[in-house]
């Protein structure tokens, strides 16, 4: 089994139209050999959080996340298979899975989005997970709920809501699949909750505006905290790629 850690790259933008050979997830009859799951890690952590360190080593204050949910609108898989004929261009493969599907990140459950790859040399394999809210839909794209315990042991509820479109992207370059039956991929997109609070200081939460006793963070309330957490969501992630058999 080959295992590769890939850093997640993200930008807030609308999902762009993609070209190439397309398969519709609902009508595809391919043997399912690729599955993607999304999960959240490190739901309890101290502040301040150190970048690139999975958990802060300070003793207080404490943030505990009890709920984390992501609305997945679309999963896109693109691959460039190098042609055996050197005079021809690479073959573009594209597969789309369409939601929406609300993912409980603390209890991710089964994988979704399945595809078969044929053997060969791949110049690039790319996976995109996008979240886009329909105009008539009021469900937020990403939410956190939990508690903040300050330095005097006072526990304050805290919520975070993101409504702007999200695109998470990961790439694997120059990979050869030699098994005659193809390769089985399992991709786990991992969101490190502690890393979302990098650059958030205890004083920022202590001085945050409270709504009915709750620290509410969204694009209208506590905008400074909203900007920090939103940017961290799109930058500080990993994708665990597992491939079984070659």
N, C-alpha and C positions, 0 to 999 in steps of 0.2 A: 504494500500500500504506500502510495506517495502522498505526502502531506506538506502543504505549502501554506505559509501565512502571508496574506496579502493585506496591505494597508488600504483602508477604505478612503476613497476620495469623494467629496460631495459638493454640490453647488445647488442653491435654490434657483430653480428655473422651470419653465414650462417644458413638458416632454416634447422633444423634437420628433418630427416624422422620420422614419427610417426606411431604407430601401434594401432590396436584395430578395433572396428566396425566402418566403414566409410560410410558416405553419401556424394554423390556429389551434390553440390548446384544446379547445372543445372538440375539434374534429380530427386531431392527429391520432393515428393508429399505431404510432411507433411504440416499441417496447420501452417502458419507463426505466431509464437508467441514470437520470440526473434529477436530484431533488434539492430544493432549497428551503431552509428553515431560518427564522429570524428570532434571536433571543437577546435578553438583557442580562448583564452580569453586574456584580458588585452593587447590590441594591442598598447596602448600608455602608456608610463611610464618614470620615471626619473631615472637617474643614480647617485650614485650606487644603485643597487637593494639589498634588504635585503632578505636572504634566508627564506623561509616559510612564508613570508609576501607577500600577493598577489600584492601589489603595493608599490613602494618606496615612502617615504614621503618627500624626498628632493625636492628642487624647480627647480634645473637645474643640468646638461644638460638633454635634452629630446630625447627619441627615439620613433618614431612613425612608426609602421609596417602597410603598406597598402596592402600587399599581402603575404599570407602564404599558401603553397600548399604541399600536401603529396601524393605520389604515393603508393597506397595500392596494394600489390601483392597478399596477402592471409590473410584470416581471419580463424583462427582455434579455435574450441570450443571443450573442452574435459571435461567430467564429470565422476565421479566414483559413481555409484548407488549401495548402499549396498543391498546385496541379502537378501530376506526375510527368506531364509534358512541359518541359522548360520554356517552350515558346508560348505557353498560354498563361493567362493571369490566374491568380488564386481564386478558389471557389468560395463565394460568400454564403454563409448559412445563418439563418435568422429564425428564432422561435419566440413567440410571444404568449404569455399567459395573462389573461385579463381577469381582474377582480370585479368589484372590490371585495377585500377580505380583511376583517378586523383581527389583528394578531395580538393576543395576550403575551407580551414579551417575557413575562415572568413564568409563563406556562405555555411555551410555544407549541407543543403537541407535534402533529405530523408534518412532514415536508409537503411542499406544493410546487408546481411547475416542473414537468418531467419531459425529458428529451433523450434521444439516442444519438451518439456520435459515431461516425465511421472511422476506421483506422487511417492514419496518415500524419503528416507533419503540419502542425497548425502554427501559422505565423502569429496569431493572436486569438485569445478566447476572452470574451468580455461579458460580464454580467451586470445588469442594471435593475435596481429596485426603485420604483417610482411611486410617489403618493401625490395624487391630484384630487382635489375636492370638486365635485360637480357643483354647478351654480346653485341648484336647488337643494343641495345637501348641506345640512348643518352639523354633520359629524366632524369633529376636528381630526386632523391627520395624525397628530402625535400628542399624547397626554401623559403626564406624570402626576401622581398623588402620593403624599406621604407626610412626614413630620420633620420639623427642625427643632432640635433641643439646643438651647443656647448655653452660654457659660454659667448661667445661674440655675440650670436644669429646668427651665421653663419650656414646655413642649408646645410648639405652634404648628398647626396644620399648614401645608404648603401644596400648591398646585401649579402646574405649568401646562400651557396649551399652545400648540403650534398649528396654524392654519394655512401657511404659505406652502406652495408646491415643493416637494422634496425629490431629489434624485441622488441615490447612492450608487456608486460605480466601482467595480473592481476589474482588474485585467491580469491575464496570465499570458506571457509571450514565449514563442519558440518552444513549443511542447510537442512531443511525438507520442502518438497513441498507436501501439503496435499489436495489441490483441486483435485476433481475427473477429472477436465478438464485440469489439469496441471497448470502452472503459466506463465503469460506473462511477459517477461523481456524486458527492454529497457536499453541498455548500452550506455553511452556517454563517449567516451575517450576524456578527456579535456587536451589540451596543453596550459599551462600558458606561454605566450610569454615573459612576464617580467622576469620569473624565468630562462629563457634560458640565460639571461645576468647577472646572479649572478657571481661575481668575475671579471666582466668586469668593469674597471674603466674609467672615462671620459678621462684620459690621454692616455689610451690604444687606444681609437678611435681617439683622437687628433693626435697621433703619427703614426697611421696606414698608410700603403702604399695605395695611391690612384691610380686608373686606369681611366684615362680620367675624373678625378674629382670625381670618385665614390669609396667609401671604399668597395672593393671586398674581401669577406671572403670565401675562399675555401681551399682545401687541398694543393694548390700550392701557394696561396697568403695570407699573414697575418696568418700564420700557428698557431701562439700562440692564436689568437682569435678563430680560427677554432676549436682548441682542446677544449677550454673552453666551447664554445656553443654546440659542439657535445656531450660532456659529460653531460652537463645540460639537453639536449634534452632527453637523455636516463634515467635520474634519477629523474627529477622534474616534475612529472605528476600525475594526479588523474583520476580515473574512477568512474563516477557516475552510480550506478546500481539502477534501479527502478524495482520493481516487483509489478504487479497489480493483486490482488486477491490471495487467499490461499485456 
